[in-house]
Amino acid sequence: MRRTTALASLQKLAAAAVCIAAACAPQQREVVLATTTSTRDAGLLDSLLPAFEQQSGYKVKVVSVGTGQAIEMARRGDAEVVLVHAPELERALVDSGFFVRRRLVMHDEFLFVGPANDPARIGEGGGHDAVAALGAIAKARAPFVSRGDRSGTQLLELKLWRLLGQTPPPPAPGGWYIEAGQGMAATLQMADQKRAYTITDEPTFLVWKPKLQLERLVAGDSLLLNIYHVMEVPHAGPGPRALADFFVSPEAQRAIGEFGVSRFGRPLFVPDALSDTTVRPTVRPSDRP
């Protein structure tokens, strides 16, 4: 009886020790960042985030999806910070209170790319008109691969369709209009295989170009400017705030401006935060420190 009682007491003490150890163990400090596939496919985040993690002690979990999916993740509580490129949608969501502290980070450019023989002739005359390019592709019924994933790239495409006064045709087996439903790198590979046109961000295209036979055909239109902002969910806490602040810090902006220079002779992204005079942080009274 005494041995049984002693054993029971020891078991209780052991259980208590485990509970105390679990309570006292430091919790892993993790921040979930939802962002576009372009920042992943170009390699930018692999270059930036180790410095933040080392300095802050936070571990960043990156989920790379289309901008629409990234925003939806944050809205349902599965991400705390978003780095995305759909300005019109972002402004509406900040005005509605779904996100705070929307700040300009960087920009690059969208491109129309396609086969070298350019069957729709979108590159003729210098190739600077994005709406005309899409119209020429549609008129020629030349193969075109859309992201089809609610990404910032697809939102741009849909804007071009609206400006053209048309709607994209429904994808159909054997049809010229194809939806990839995948990220930018996978969409480029599909367009390459099908000898089709697509719209891409320039950094991802440059990184993947050695493996593709696609050519840059239309660029330089102001409609093709590709702007990235960082935003936080309300009351996200110190970790997400620190990560968002990092993206617009002098250190990160300098690293963004240097990314790609050694390989391509110029930066893949243009840092904008330190010269931002148009987009100001949106901070509601309840969000102030």
C-alpha positions as CSV (number, residue, x, y, z in Angstrom):
1,M,0.0,0.0,0.0
2,R,2.8,2.4,1.0
3,R,4.7,1.5,-2.2
4,T,1.6,2.1,-4.3
5,T,1.0,5.5,-2.6
6,A,4.6,6.5,-3.1
7,L,4.5,5.5,-6.7
8,A,1.4,7.5,-7.3
9,S,3.0,10.5,-5.6
10,L,6.1,10.2,-7.8
11,Q,3.9,10.1,-10.9
12,K,2.1,13.2,-9.8
13,L,5.4,15.0,-9.2
14,A,6.7,13.9,-12.6
15,A,3.5,15.1,-14.3
16,A,3.7,18.4,-12.5
17,A,7.4,18.8,-13.5
18,V,6.4,18.2,-17.1
19,C,3.6,20.8,-16.9
20,I,6.0,23.4,-15.3
21,A,8.7,22.7,-18.0
22,A,6.1,23.2,-20.7
23,A,4.8,26.4,-19.2
24,C,8.3,27.8,-18.7
25,A,9.7,26.7,-22.1
26,P,10.0,29.7,-24.5
27,Q,7.3,29.7,-27.2
28,Q,8.6,29.8,-30.8
29,R,8.3,33.3,-32.0
30,E,6.9,33.0,-35.6
31,V,5.4,35.5,-38.0
32,V,3.4,34.3,-40.9
33,L,3.9,36.3,-44.1
34,A,1.6,35.7,-47.1
35,T,3.1,37.0,-50.3
36,T,3.1,36.7,-54.0
37,T,4.8,33.9,-55.9
38,S,7.0,36.5,-57.7
39,T,8.9,37.4,-54.6
40,R,9.6,33.7,-54.0
41,D,10.3,32.7,-57.7
42,A,12.7,35.6,-58.1
43,G,14.6,34.6,-54.9
44,L,14.1,38.0,-53.2
45,L,12.8,36.7,-49.8
46,D,15.6,34.1,-49.6
47,S,18.0,37.1,-49.7
48,L,16.1,39.4,-47.3
49,L,14.6,37.3,-44.5
50,P,17.7,35.7,-42.9
51,A,18.9,39.2,-41.8
52,F,15.5,39.9,-40.2
53,E,15.4,36.6,-38.4
54,Q,18.9,36.9,-37.1
55,Q,18.3,40.5,-35.8
56,S,14.8,40.1,-34.4
57,G,14.7,36.5,-33.1
58,Y,11.5,35.9,-35.0
59,K,11.1,33.0,-37.5
60,V,9.2,34.0,-40.7
61,K,6.9,31.4,-42.2
62,V,6.4,32.3,-45.8
63,V,3.3,31.3,-47.8
64,S,3.7,32.2,-51.5
65,V,0.4,32.3,-53.4
66,G,-1.5,34.7,-55.6
67,T,-2.2,38.1,-54.2
68,G,-5.9,37.4,-53.8
69,Q,-5.2,34.2,-51.9
70,A,-2.6,35.9,-49.7
71,I,-5.1,38.6,-48.8
72,E,-7.8,36.1,-48.1
73,M,-5.4,34.1,-45.8
74,A,-4.8,37.2,-43.7
75,R,-8.5,38.1,-43.6
76,R,-9.3,34.7,-42.1
77,G,-6.5,34.9,-39.6
78,D,-4.0,32.5,-41.2
79,A,-1.4,35.3,-41.9
80,E,-0.4,38.4,-40.1
81,V,1.5,40.4,-42.8
82,V,1.0,40.5,-46.5
83,L,3.4,41.7,-49.2
84,V,1.3,42.0,-52.4
85,H,0.9,43.9,-55.6
86,A,-2.7,44.8,-56.3
87,P,-3.0,48.5,-55.4
88,E,-6.7,49.1,-56.1
89,L,-7.7,46.1,-54.1
90,E,-5.3,47.0,-51.3
91,R,-6.7,50.5,-50.9
92,A,-10.3,49.2,-50.7
93,L,-9.3,46.7,-48.0
94,V,-7.4,49.3,-45.9
95,D,-10.4,51.7,-46.2
96,S,-12.6,48.9,-44.9
97,G,-10.4,48.2,-41.9
98,F,-9.2,44.8,-42.9
99,F,-5.5,45.9,-43.0
100,V,-3.5,48.7,-41.5
101,R,-0.2,50.6,-42.2
102,R,-0.2,50.0,-45.9
103,R,3.3,51.1,-47.0
104,L,5.1,51.2,-50.4
105,V,8.0,48.8,-50.6
106,M,9.2,48.5,-54.2
107,H,8.2,48.1,-57.8
108,D,9.1,46.3,-61.0
109,E,7.4,45.9,-64.3
110,F,5.0,43.6,-66.0
111,L,5.8,42.3,-69.4
112,F,4.0,40.5,-72.3
113,V,6.2,37.6,-73.4
114,G,5.7,35.1,-76.1
115,P,7.2,33.0,-78.9
116,A,9.9,34.6,-81.0
117,N,7.8,34.5,-84.2
118,D,5.2,36.7,-82.4
119,P,2.1,35.4,-84.4
120,A,-0.1,38.2,-83.1
121,R,2.5,40.9,-84.0
122,I,2.3,42.5,-80.5
123,G,5.9,43.5,-80.5
124,E,5.7,45.5,-83.8
125,G,6.4,49.2,-83.4
126,G,8.4,48.9,-80.3
127,G,5.8,47.0,-78.2
128,H,4.7,49.6,-75.7
129,D,0.9,49.4,-75.7
130,A,-0.5,46.8,-73.3
131,V,-4.1,47.1,-74.2
132,A,-3.4,46.9,-77.9
133,A,-1.2,43.9,-77.3
134,L,-4.0,42.0,-75.5
135,G,-6.5,43.0,-78.3
136,A,-4.1,41.7,-81.0
137,I,-3.8,38.4,-79.2
138,A,-7.5,38.1,-78.8
139,K,-8.1,39.0,-82.5
140,A,-5.5,36.5,-83.7
141,R,-6.8,33.9,-81.2
142,A,-3.2,33.2,-80.5
143,P,-2.5,30.9,-77.5
144,F,-2.5,32.9,-74.3
145,V,-1.9,31.5,-70.8
146,S,-3.5,33.4,-67.9
147,R,-2.5,33.0,-64.3
148,G,-6.1,32.3,-63.4
149,D,-5.3,32.3,-59.7
150,R,-6.6,35.7,-58.4
151,S,-3.0,36.9,-58.4
152,G,-1.9,40.5,-58.9
153,T,-0.8,39.5,-62.4
154,Q,-4.3,38.2,-63.2
155,L,-5.9,41.3,-61.7
156,L,-3.8,43.4,-64.1
157,E,-4.9,41.2,-67.0
158,L,-8.5,41.7,-66.1
159,K,-8.0,45.4,-65.9
160,L,-6.6,45.3,-69.4
161,W,-9.6,43.4,-70.6
162,R,-11.9,46.1,-69.1
163,L,-9.9,48.8,-70.8
164,L,-10.2,46.9,-74.1
165,G,-14.0,46.7,-73.6
166,Q,-14.0,43.0,-73.6
167,T,-14.1,40.0,-71.2
168,P,-11.8,37.1,-71.4
169,P,-13.3,34.0,-73.1
170,P,-14.1,31.0,-70.9
171,P,-11.3,28.5,-71.0
172,A,-12.2,25.5,-73.1
173,P,-10.4,22.3,-74.1
174,G,-8.4,23.1,-77.2
175,G,-9.2,26.8,-76.9
176,W,-6.6,29.6,-77.3
177,Y,-7.3,31.1,-73.9
178,I,-5.8,28.9,-71.2
179,E,-5.8,29.3,-67.4
180,A,-2.8,27.9,-65.5
181,G,-4.2,28.3,-62.0
182,Q,-0.5,28.3,-60.8
183,G,2.3,30.6,-59.8
184,M,4.3,32.7,-62.1
185,A,7.2,30.3,-62.8
186,A,4.8,27.5,-63.6
187,T,2.8,29.8,-65.8
188,L,5.9,30.7,-67.8
189,Q,6.8,27.1,-68.2
190,M,3.3,26.3,-69.5
191,A,3.4,29.2,-71.9
192,D,6.8,28.0,-73.1
193,Q,5.5,24.5,-73.7
194,K,2.5,25.7,-75.6
195,R,4.4,28.5,-77.5
196,A,1.9,30.9,-76.1
197,Y,1.8,34.5,-74.8
198,T,1.5,35.4,-71.1
199,I,1.9,38.3,-68.8
200,T,4.7,38.1,-66.3
201,D,6.6,40.2,-63.8
202,E,10.0,41.0,-65.1
203,P,12.1,39.6,-62.2
204,T,10.6,36.1,-62.5
205,F,11.0,36.2,-66.2
206,L,14.7,37.2,-66.0
207,V,15.4,34.4,-63.5
208,W,13.7,31.8,-65.6
209,K,14.6,33.1,-69.1
210,P,17.6,30.8,-69.6
211,K,15.3,27.8,-69.4
212,L,12.6,29.3,-71.7
213,Q,12.3,30.1,-75.4
214,L,9.9,33.0,-74.7
215,E,10.9,36.5,-75.7
216,R,10.1,39.9,-74.1
217,L,7.7,41.6,-76.5
218,V,5.8,44.4,-74.8
219,A,7.0,46.6,-72.0
220,G,7.2,50.2,-70.9
221,D,3.5,51.0,-70.7
222,S,2.6,52.9,-67.5
223,L,-0.2,50.3,-67.1
224,L,2.5,47.7,-66.6
225,L,4.0,49.3,-63.5
226,N,4.0,46.6,-60.8
227,I,3.9,48.1,-57.3
228,Y,4.3,46.2,-54.0
229,H,3.0,47.2,-50.6
230,V,3.3,45.7,-47.2
231,M,0.2,45.6,-44.9
232,E,-0.6,44.2,-41.5
233,V,-3.8,42.8,-40.0
234,P,-5.1,45.0,-37.2
235,H,-3.6,44.3,-33.7
236,A,-1.1,41.8,-35.2
237,G,1.4,42.2,-32.4
238,P,5.1,43.1,-32.2
239,G,6.4,40.4,-34.5
240,P,4.4,41.3,-37.6
241,R,5.0,45.0,-36.9
242,A,8.7,44.4,-36.8
243,L,8.6,42.4,-40.1
244,A,6.6,45.1,-41.8
245,D,8.9,47.8,-40.5
246,F,11.9,45.7,-41.8
247,F,10.7,45.8,-45.4
248,V,10.7,49.6,-45.4
249,S,13.9,50.0,-43.4
250,P,17.1,51.5,-44.9
251,E,18.8,48.1,-44.6
252,A,16.1,46.1,-46.4
253,Q,15.7,48.8,-49.0
254,R,19.4,48.8,-49.7
255,A,19.3,45.0,-50.1
256,I,16.4,45.2,-52.5
257,G,18.3,47.7,-54.6
258,E,21.3,45.4,-54.8
259,F,19.4,42.2,-55.4
260,G,20.1,40.9,-58.9
261,V,22.9,43.4,-59.8
262,S,25.7,40.8,-59.7
263,R,23.8,38.4,-61.9
264,F,21.9,40.7,-64.3
265,G,23.8,44.0,-64.1
266,R,20.9,45.8,-62.5
267,P,18.4,45.4,-59.7
268,L,15.4,43.2,-60.3
269,F,13.2,45.3,-58.0
270,V,13.4,49.1,-57.4
271,P,13.2,50.1,-53.7
272,D,10.7,52.8,-53.1
273,A,10.0,53.1,-49.3
274,L,12.7,55.7,-48.6
275,S,11.4,58.1,-51.3
276,D,7.7,57.4,-50.7
277,T,5.7,60.7,-50.9
278,T,2.4,59.3,-52.1
279,V,1.4,56.4,-49.9
280,R,1.4,57.0,-46.2
281,P,0.9,54.6,-43.3
282,T,-2.7,54.1,-42.5
283,V,-2.9,53.9,-38.7
284,R,-6.2,54.1,-36.9
285,P,-6.3,55.5,-33.3
286,S,-6.8,51.9,-31.9
287,D,-3.7,50.8,-33.7
288,R,-1.3,53.4,-32.3
289,P,1.3,52.2,-29.8
